[in-house]
């Protein structure tokens, strides 16, 4: 079993409120718009990190992290990308691939809107953790945490870090 902390859209911001939850996780996943790489360096110094770059990330982030990160966690096929859309409105650049080869868990960021939705047509769970940074139009900073146990995604929690 793995305890996952999922965050996105830090936009160069990392603080003790985020790090408190990082320390409780087995792995941290970042869905892009990292900003300054001190964010991911800090995360990596504490826990294993899986991440993708986002549209605001510079060439250093793009050299370190992929646009798409697809991997197995336990027995769950996971796909993380920054701009992916959501069920019924997947980004055109990934629409064919997600329809032909859907993961069990599809994660994206970008919108700064926390959303968890099951896509019945593709039999996948979509997650967007919202934004935990202090820049952007969101009002409340959010993250998600959950467990992966074999092929089960369970004990999903929304973490609210307060107003930005």
C-alpha positions as CSV (number, residue, x, y, z in Angstrom):
1,X,0.0,0.0,0.0
2,X,1.2,3.5,-0.8
3,X,0.0,6.8,0.6
4,X,0.0,9.4,-2.1
5,X,0.0,13.2,-1.7
6,X,-1.2,14.9,-5.0
7,X,-0.6,18.5,-5.6
8,X,-0.4,20.9,-8.5
9,X,0.2,24.5,-9.5
10,X,2.6,25.5,-6.8
11,X,3.9,28.4,-9.0
12,X,7.2,28.5,-7.0
13,X,5.4,28.4,-3.6
14,X,6.2,25.8,-0.9
15,X,5.5,26.2,2.8
16,X,5.2,24.4,6.1
17,X,1.5,23.7,5.5
18,X,2.3,21.7,2.4
19,X,5.4,20.1,3.9
20,X,3.4,18.8,6.9
21,X,1.4,16.6,4.5
22,X,4.4,15.7,2.4
23,X,6.0,14.1,5.5
24,X,2.9,11.9,6.0
25,X,3.0,10.5,2.5
26,X,4.9,7.6,1.0
27,X,5.1,9.4,-2.4
28,X,4.4,12.9,-3.7
29,X,2.9,13.5,-7.2
30,X,3.0,17.0,-8.7
31,X,0.8,17.7,-11.7
32,X,2.7,20.7,-13.1
33,X,3.2,24.4,-13.0
34,X,6.0,23.8,-10.5
35,X,7.7,27.2,-10.9
36,X,11.1,27.4,-9.2
37,X,12.7,24.0,-9.0
38,X,13.4,24.6,-5.3
39,X,9.8,23.4,-4.9
40,X,10.6,20.0,-6.4
41,X,14.1,19.9,-4.8
42,X,12.5,20.3,-1.4
43,X,9.9,17.7,-2.1
44,X,12.5,15.2,-3.4
45,X,14.6,15.7,-0.3
46,X,11.7,14.4,1.8
47,X,9.9,11.8,-0.3
48,X,10.0,10.1,-3.7
49,X,8.5,12.4,-6.3
50,X,6.8,11.9,-9.6
51,X,6.0,15.1,-11.5
52,X,5.3,16.7,-14.9
53,X,6.1,20.1,-16.2
54,X,3.3,22.6,-16.8
55,X,2.8,25.6,-19.1
56,X,4.5,28.1,-16.9
57,X,7.6,25.9,-16.3
58,X,10.9,26.9,-17.8
59,X,13.5,24.8,-19.7
60,X,15.1,23.6,-16.5
61,X,11.8,22.0,-15.4
62,X,11.2,20.7,-18.9
63,X,14.6,19.0,-18.9
64,X,14.0,17.4,-15.5
65,X,10.3,16.4,-15.8
66,X,8.2,15.0,-18.7
67,X,5.1,16.4,-20.2
68,X,3.3,13.1,-19.6
69,X,4.2,10.7,-16.8
70,X,2.6,7.2,-17.1
71,X,3.6,4.5,-14.7
72,X,2.3,1.7,-12.5
73,X,1.8,2.3,-8.8
74,X,1.1,-1.0,-7.2
75,X,-1.4,-2.4,-9.8
76,X,-2.9,0.9,-10.8
77,X,-2.0,2.4,-14.3
78,X,-1.5,6.1,-13.6
79,X,-1.2,8.9,-16.2
80,X,-0.2,12.4,-15.0
81,X,-0.1,15.4,-17.3
82,X,-0.6,19.1,-16.7
83,X,-3.3,20.1,-19.3
84,X,-5.5,17.1,-19.7
85,X,-9.0,18.2,-19.4
86,X,-11.6,16.0,-17.7
87,X,-14.2,13.4,-18.6
88,X,-16.2,14.4,-21.7
89,X,-13.7,17.3,-22.3
90,X,-10.3,15.8,-22.6
91,X,-7.6,17.9,-24.2
92,X,-7.4,17.3,-27.9
93,X,-3.7,16.5,-27.8
94,X,-4.4,13.4,-25.6
95,X,-8.0,12.5,-26.6
96,X,-7.1,9.7,-29.0
97,X,-4.6,8.1,-26.6
98,X,-6.8,8.2,-23.6
99,X,-9.7,6.7,-25.6
100,X,-7.5,3.9,-27.1
101,X,-5.5,3.1,-24.0
102,X,-7.2,4.6,-20.9
103,X,-5.3,4.5,-17.5
104,X,-7.1,3.5,-14.3
105,X,-6.2,6.9,-12.8
106,X,-5.9,10.1,-14.9
107,X,-4.4,13.2,-13.2
108,X,-4.0,16.7,-14.4
109,X,-3.6,20.2,-13.0
110,X,-3.8,23.6,-14.7
111,X,-7.4,24.7,-14.0
112,X,-6.8,25.5,-10.3
113,X,-10.1,23.8,-9.7
114,X,-10.3,20.7,-7.5
115,X,-12.2,18.0,-9.3
116,X,-12.6,14.2,-8.8
117,X,-14.8,12.5,-11.3
118,X,-15.3,9.0,-12.5
119,X,-15.4,8.5,-16.3
120,X,-17.9,5.7,-16.8
121,X,-17.2,5.5,-20.6
122,X,-13.5,4.9,-20.1
123,X,-13.7,3.3,-16.7
124,X,-11.1,5.6,-15.2
125,X,-10.9,8.0,-12.2
126,X,-10.0,11.6,-13.0
127,X,-8.4,13.7,-10.3
128,X,-7.3,17.4,-10.3
129,X,-6.0,18.5,-6.9
130,X,-6.7,22.2,-7.5
131,X,-3.8,24.5,-6.7
132,X,-1.7,24.7,-3.5
133,X,0.3,27.7,-4.5
134,X,-0.6,31.3,-3.8
135,X,-0.8,32.6,-7.4
136,X,-3.9,32.3,-9.6
137,X,-7.6,32.8,-9.4
138,X,-8.4,30.1,-6.9
139,X,-9.5,31.2,-3.4
140,X,-8.6,28.2,-1.3
141,X,-5.4,26.2,-1.6
142,X,-6.1,22.5,-2.0
143,X,-4.4,19.1,-2.4
144,X,-5.6,15.5,-2.4
145,X,-4.3,12.5,-0.6
146,X,-5.3,8.9,-1.1
147,X,-4.0,5.4,-0.9
148,X,-3.3,2.8,-3.6
149,X,-3.5,-0.7,-2.4
150,X,-3.1,-3.3,-5.1
151,X,-5.6,-2.2,-7.8
152,X,-7.7,-0.1,-5.4
153,X,-7.7,3.6,-5.0
154,X,-9.1,4.3,-1.6
155,X,-9.4,6.7,1.4
156,X,-9.4,9.9,-0.8
157,X,-9.2,13.1,1.2
158,X,-9.4,16.7,0.2
159,X,-6.8,18.9,2.0
160,X,-7.7,22.5,2.3
161,X,-4.7,24.7,3.2
162,X,-6.8,27.9,3.8
163,X,-7.1,31.0,1.7
164,X,-4.2,32.1,-0.3
